[in-house]
Amino acid sequence: MNDKTLRVIVAVILCLAVITASLIAAPYFRGLLNNSEEQTEVGYSSDTVRAEVVRIAEEGLAEVSGKTQIYQVVEVSILEGEFQKQRLFVDFGKNQILPEGYSLKPGDEILVSAGVNPLDGSINAYFVDFTRGRAILIIFILFAVVAFAVGSWTGLRSLLGMLIGLGVILFFIIPQITSGANPVLISIIGAGIFLGLSLYMVYGWNGMTHSAVISMVISLLLTGAFSALAVRMARLTGFGNENMMFLLQQSDIAIDLRGILLAGIIIGSLGVLDDLVVGQSSAIFQLHSANPQLKFNELFRRALIIGRDHAAASVNTLVLAYAGESLPMLLLFSVTNVNLGLAINISYIAEEVVRALAGTVGLFLSIPISTAVACLWVLRGPGKPVELKHTPHLHNHDHETF
């Protein structure tokens, strides 16, 4: 079988896989788009509305729970809802403890709870939270600018790939799980859709991307199998996250909590594997471009050294990310002098430990897998170098394409 035939076969298989996954997902996407259920305000009451601070009516010092802090009484203009354009007074800091350095000024947009007092019919408003949509949009724009400045068009395409990943999660995986579908199966299908669209959009239709997708699928399946074994061994139920209780209360159908736990591990592992597998595949293609005479054993050995270094750094990143997310819990354990030997048995702690360990195992398994697949792809057989379409230079960053 020559190189051209092999490329065509792999291209057809990948296209069929993407088309099959898309056809499976299509009915679910249509069901979501046709969903006409009334939306609710998660985390806020139904009378929560946006308001703009017009002026500071009063400012002084107040003692709340033994802490002296600055308080404000501000006049706000309601921007939406039943009381739109009405002006009301809201106290900020008289009855709740405020973080230092936060105060209101004219022009600020906040969230308030507005309603009619049943005793005298007056309209009252209470501070609920700050609006953060505009700030998050600005941060995202800065993020996009930095990504484009450093990564050029590849960085910009990576943003589109990120949006595709979020879209798959929000508009396919979540709706299907809440409608009663198998969480593990849906997460695997979603991962396939993400790989089929995102990676090729970012890195293009070339040999490096093909080998990375194949390696990631294999690594993801092995990570999922190990995660399922670890969850069963640790007898995890999925109740470790308190949001699961709210999910059970709000859902009208039976929810597979253990399946959701496994789906979360699979989706989380996908992000880690994406980083390492793509980097490993790219490194192998660049090694081959720099020295096309390298045989399989030598290319595999050199690439494995790069992969081990990358994996060690990724493990540190993974552990520190979990430690940073769990910092308030770790501080609580320190203050209350919790016995760590007993604490490891608590469901939500055990779930995080298993999640981190399963992701790390998948990380290490992906090194030899992605290295072997990329080496086989770039060599197309033992000791058989491939003619690259681009003139090979040490500074060349293009990958072999079909």
Secondary structure, DSSP 4 states (H G I P E B T S, - for coil): --HHHHHHHHHHHHHHHHHHHHHHHHHHHHHHHT--PPP--TTS-TTEEEEEEEEEEEEEEEEETTEEEEEEEEEEEE-SSTTTT-EEEEEESSSS---TT----TT-EEEEEEEE-TTT--EEEEEEEE--HHHHHHHHHHHHHHHHHHHHHHHHHHHHHHHHHHHHIIIIIHHHHHTT--HHHHHHHHHHHHIIIIIHHHH-SBHHHHHHHHHHHHHHHHHHHHHHHHHHHTT--STTSHHHHHHHHH-SS---HHHHHHHHHHHHHHHHHHHHHHHHHHHHHHHHHH-TT--HHHHHHHHHHHHHHHHHHHHHHHHHHHHHHTHHHHHHHHHHT--HHHHTTSHHHHHHHHHHHHHHHHHHHHHHHHHHHHHHHHHSSTT-----SSPP-TT--PPPB-
